[in-house]
């Protein structure tokens, strides 16, 4: 498995996790503070997306 494939998998896992947590937080049950949710789920997902997109360009 190449580094590009690993970043793609990482980005997919983090994005899906962030979306699922976001949907649960907004619709069913709010169990996390909003700032905690952003820092733990959304920032890493966006960071991995940026890294993955930079690697796909090179």
N, CA, C and O atoms as a GROMACS GRO file, in nm:
protein
  232
    1UNK      N    1   0.084  -0.118   0.000
    1UNK     CA    2   0.000   0.000   0.000
    1UNK      C    3   0.089   0.124   0.000
    1UNK      O    4   0.181   0.136   0.081
    2UNK      N    5   0.062   0.214  -0.088
    2UNK     CA    6   0.144   0.335  -0.098
    2UNK      C    7   0.096   0.439   0.004
    2UNK      O    8  -0.011   0.427   0.063
    3UNK      N    9   0.178   0.539   0.022
    3UNK     CA   10   0.143   0.646   0.116
    3UNK      C   11   0.018   0.720   0.069
    3UNK      O   12  -0.063   0.763   0.151
    4UNK      N   13   0.003   0.735  -0.061
    4UNK     CA   14  -0.115   0.799  -0.118
    4UNK      C   15  -0.242   0.721  -0.080
    4UNK      O   16  -0.342   0.782  -0.042
    5UNK      N   17  -0.238   0.589  -0.090
    5UNK     CA   18  -0.352   0.506  -0.054
    5UNK      C   19  -0.384   0.516   0.096
    5UNK      O   20  -0.500   0.515   0.135
    6UNK      N   21  -0.280   0.524   0.177
    6UNK     CA   22  -0.301   0.536   0.322
    6UNK      C   23  -0.368   0.668   0.356
    6UNK      O   24  -0.458   0.672   0.440
    7UNK      N   25  -0.326   0.777   0.291
    7UNK     CA   26  -0.389   0.906   0.317
    7UNK      C   27  -0.532   0.908   0.267
    7UNK      O   28  -0.618   0.969   0.331
    8UNK      N   29  -0.560   0.842   0.156
    8UNK     CA   30  -0.697   0.835   0.106
    8UNK      C   31  -0.786   0.761   0.206
    8UNK      O   32  -0.896   0.806   0.237
    9UNK      N   33  -0.739   0.650   0.257
    9UNK     CA   34  -0.816   0.573   0.355
    9UNK      C   35  -0.835   0.653   0.484
    9UNK      O   36  -0.945   0.655   0.541
   10UNK      N   37  -0.730   0.718   0.530
   10UNK     CA   38  -0.739   0.801   0.650
   10UNK      C   39  -0.841   0.913   0.633
   10UNK      O   40  -0.922   0.938   0.722
   11UNK      N   41  -0.836   0.979   0.520
   11UNK     CA   42  -0.930   1.087   0.493
   11UNK      C   43  -1.073   1.036   0.489
   11UNK      O   44  -1.163   1.100   0.544
   12UNK      N   45  -1.096   0.923   0.427
   12UNK     CA   46  -1.231   0.867   0.421
   12UNK      C   47  -1.283   0.831   0.559
   12UNK      O   48  -1.398   0.861   0.592
   13UNK      N   49  -1.200   0.767   0.640
   13UNK     CA   50  -1.243   0.727   0.775
   13UNK      C   51  -1.274   0.849   0.861
   13UNK      O   52  -1.378   0.854   0.927
   14UNK      N   53  -1.185   0.948   0.859
   14UNK     CA   54  -1.206   1.068   0.939
   14UNK      C   55  -1.328   1.147   0.892
   14UNK      O   56  -1.403   1.200   0.974
   15UNK      N   57  -1.348   1.157   0.762
   15UNK     CA   58  -1.463   1.230   0.709
   15UNK      C   59  -1.594   1.162   0.746
   15UNK      O   60  -1.689   1.228   0.788
   16UNK      N   61  -1.600   1.031   0.732
   16UNK     CA   62  -1.722   0.957   0.766
   16UNK      C   63  -1.751   0.970   0.915
   16UNK      O   64  -1.866   0.990   0.954
   17UNK      N   65  -1.648   0.958   0.998
   17UNK     CA   66  -1.666   0.971   1.142
   17UNK      C   67  -1.716   1.111   1.179
   17UNK      O   68  -1.806   1.125   1.261
   18UNK      N   69  -1.658   1.214   1.119
   18UNK     CA   70  -1.699   1.351   1.147
   18UNK      C   71  -1.844   1.375   1.105
   18UNK      O   72  -1.919   1.442   1.176
   19UNK      N   73  -1.882   1.322   0.991
   19UNK     CA   74  -2.020   1.340   0.943
   19UNK      C   75  -2.118   1.267   1.035
   19UNK      O   76  -2.223   1.322   1.070
   20UNK      N   77  -2.086   1.145   1.073
   20UNK     CA   78  -2.176   1.068   1.160
   20UNK      C   79  -2.192   1.137   1.295
   20UNK      O   80  -2.304   1.151   1.345
   21UNK      N   81  -2.082   1.179   1.355
   21UNK     CA   82  -2.091   1.248   1.484
   21UNK      C   83  -2.168   1.379   1.469
   21UNK      O   84  -2.249   1.412   1.555
   22UNK      N   85  -2.143   1.452   1.364
   22UNK     CA   86  -2.216   1.578   1.340
   22UNK      C   87  -2.365   1.556   1.325
   22UNK      O   88  -2.444   1.632   1.381
   23UNK      N   89  -2.404   1.453   1.252
   23UNK     CA   90  -2.546   1.424   1.234
   23UNK      C   91  -2.611   1.384   1.366
   23UNK      O   92  -2.720   1.431   1.399
   24UNK      N   93  -2.544   1.298   1.440
   24UNK     CA   94  -2.599   1.256   1.570
   24UNK      C   95  -2.611   1.376   1.664
   24UNK      O   96  -2.712   1.391   1.733
   25UNK      N   97  -2.509   1.460   1.667
   25UNK     CA   98  -2.511   1.576   1.755
   25UNK      C   99  -2.624   1.673   1.719
   25UNK      O  100  -2.682   1.735   1.808
   26UNK      N  101  -2.656   1.685   1.594
   26UNK     CA  102  -2.756   1.783   1.551
   26UNK      C  103  -2.899   1.728   1.552
   26UNK      O  104  -2.994   1.806   1.561
   27UNK      N  105  -2.915   1.597   1.544
   27UNK     CA  106  -3.050   1.544   1.529
   27UNK      C  107  -3.102   1.467   1.649
   27UNK      O  108  -3.217   1.484   1.688
   28UNK      N  109  -3.020   1.383   1.710
   28UNK     CA  110  -3.073   1.291   1.810
   28UNK      C  111  -3.034   1.329   1.951
   28UNK      O  112  -3.119   1.354   2.036
   29UNK      N  113  -2.906   1.332   1.976
   29UNK     CA  114  -2.859   1.339   2.114
   29UNK      C  115  -2.731   1.419   2.120
   29UNK      O  116  -2.630   1.380   2.060
   30UNK      N  117  -2.733   1.531   2.192
   30UNK     CA  118  -2.613   1.613   2.205
   30UNK      C  119  -2.535   1.565   2.327
   30UNK      O  120  -2.575   1.591   2.441
   31UNK      N  121  -2.424   1.496   2.303
   31UNK     CA  122  -2.345   1.440   2.411
   31UNK      C  123  -2.205   1.500   2.418
   31UNK      O  124  -2.130   1.470   2.511
   32UNK      N  125  -2.168   1.583   2.323
   32UNK     CA  126  -2.037   1.647   2.323
   32UNK      C  127  -2.053   1.798   2.314
   32UNK      O  128  -2.148   1.848   2.256
   33UNK      N  129  -1.959   1.868   2.373
   33UNK     CA  130  -1.953   2.013   2.357
   33UNK      C  131  -1.917   2.043   2.212
   33UNK      O  132  -1.841   1.969   2.149
   34UNK      N  133  -1.971   2.151   2.159
   34UNK     CA  134  -1.948   2.185   2.018
   34UNK      C  135  -1.800   2.208   1.989
   34UNK      O  136  -1.749   2.160   1.888
   35UNK      N  137  -1.731   2.279   2.076
   35UNK     CA  138  -1.589   2.305   2.055
   35UNK      C  139  -1.507   2.175   2.057
   35UNK      O  140  -1.416   2.158   1.977
   36UNK      N  141  -1.540   2.086   2.149
   36UNK     CA  142  -1.474   1.956   2.155
   36UNK      C  143  -1.498   1.877   2.026
   36UNK      O  144  -1.406   1.817   1.971
   37UNK      N  145  -1.622   1.878   1.980
   37UNK     CA  146  -1.655   1.807   1.855
   37UNK      C  147  -1.575   1.861   1.738
   37UNK      O  148  -1.522   1.784   1.658
   38UNK      N  149  -1.565   1.991   1.727
   38UNK     CA  150  -1.490   2.052   1.617
   38UNK      C  151  -1.342   2.017   1.625
   38UNK      O  152  -1.281   1.979   1.525
   39UNK      N  153  -1.284   2.029   1.745
   39UNK     CA  154  -1.140   2.003   1.761
   39UNK      C  155  -1.103   1.857   1.743
   39UNK      O  156  -0.995   1.827   1.690
   40UNK      N  157  -1.189   1.766   1.785
   40UNK     CA  158  -1.154   1.624   1.781
   40UNK      C  159  -1.195   1.556   1.651
   40UNK      O  160  -1.127   1.464   1.607
   41UNK      N  161  -1.302   1.600   1.588
   41UNK     CA  162  -1.352   1.531   1.469
   41UNK      C  163  -1.334   1.612   1.340
   41UNK      O  164  -1.286   1.557   1.241
   42UNK      N  165  -1.371   1.738   1.340
   42UNK     CA  166  -1.375   1.813   1.214
   42UNK      C  167  -1.238   1.867   1.172
   42UNK      O  168  -1.204   1.863   1.054
   43UNK      N  169  -1.160   1.916   1.266
   43UNK     CA  170  -1.027   1.968   1.232
   43UNK      C  171  -0.936   1.857   1.177
   43UNK      O  172  -0.872   1.878   1.074
   44UNK      N  173  -0.928   1.740   1.242
   44UNK     CA  174  -0.845   1.634   1.183
   44UNK      C  175  -0.895   1.588   1.045
   44UNK      O  176  -0.815   1.555   0.958
   45UNK      N  177  -1.027   1.585   1.026
   45UNK     CA  178  -1.080   1.546   0.895
   45UNK      C  179  -1.039   1.647   0.788
   45UNK      O  180  -0.999   1.608   0.678
   46UNK      N  181  -1.050   1.774   0.819
   46UNK     CA  182  -1.009   1.876   0.722
   46UNK      C  183  -0.858   1.875   0.698
   46UNK      O  184  -0.813   1.892   0.585
   47UNK      N  185  -0.782   1.854   0.803
   47UNK     CA  186  -0.636   1.847   0.788
   47UNK      C  187  -0.594   1.731   0.698
   47UNK      O  188  -0.509   1.746   0.611
   48UNK      N  189  -0.655   1.614   0.721
   48UNK     CA  190  -0.621   1.499   0.636
   48UNK      C  191  -0.667   1.521   0.492
   48UNK      O  192  -0.601   1.475   0.398
   49UNK      N  193  -0.778   1.591   0.473
   49UNK     CA  194  -0.824   1.622   0.338
   49UNK      C  195  -0.726   1.714   0.267
   49UNK      O  196  -0.698   1.696   0.149
   50UNK      N  197  -0.673   1.811   0.338
   50UNK     CA  198  -0.574   1.902   0.279
   50UNK      C  199  -0.446   1.826   0.242
   50UNK      O  200  -0.392   1.845   0.133
   51UNK      N  201  -0.398   1.741   0.332
   51UNK     CA  202  -0.277   1.663   0.305
   51UNK      C  203  -0.300   1.570   0.186
   51UNK      O  204  -0.215   1.559   0.098
   52UNK      N  205  -0.415   1.504   0.184
   52UNK     CA  206  -0.447   1.413   0.073
   52UNK      C  207  -0.455   1.487  -0.060
   52UNK      O  208  -0.407   1.438  -0.162
   53UNK      N  209  -0.517   1.605  -0.060
   53UNK     CA  210  -0.529   1.680  -0.185
   53UNK      C  211  -0.393   1.732  -0.232
   53UNK      O  212  -0.368   1.738  -0.352
   54UNK      N  213  -0.306   1.769  -0.139
   54UNK     CA  214  -0.170   1.812  -0.178
   54UNK      C  215  -0.092   1.696  -0.238
   54UNK      O  216  -0.016   1.716  -0.333
   55UNK      N  217  -0.109   1.574  -0.184
   55UNK     CA  218  -0.038   1.460  -0.240
   55UNK      C  219  -0.094   1.420  -0.376
   55UNK      O  220  -0.020   1.373  -0.462
   56UNK      N  221  -0.223   1.438  -0.396
   56UNK     CA  222  -0.280   1.398  -0.524
   56UNK      C  223  -0.238   1.494  -0.636
   56UNK      O  224  -0.239   1.457  -0.753
   57UNK      N  225  -0.200   1.616  -0.600
   57UNK     CA  226  -0.154   1.712  -0.700
   57UNK      C  227  -0.011   1.684  -0.744
   57UNK      O  228   0.027   1.718  -0.856
   58UNK      N  229   0.068   1.623  -0.657
   58UNK     CA  230   0.209   1.599  -0.693
   58UNK      C  231   0.232   1.462  -0.751
   58UNK      O  232   0.344   1.428  -0.786
   0.00000   0.00000   0.00000
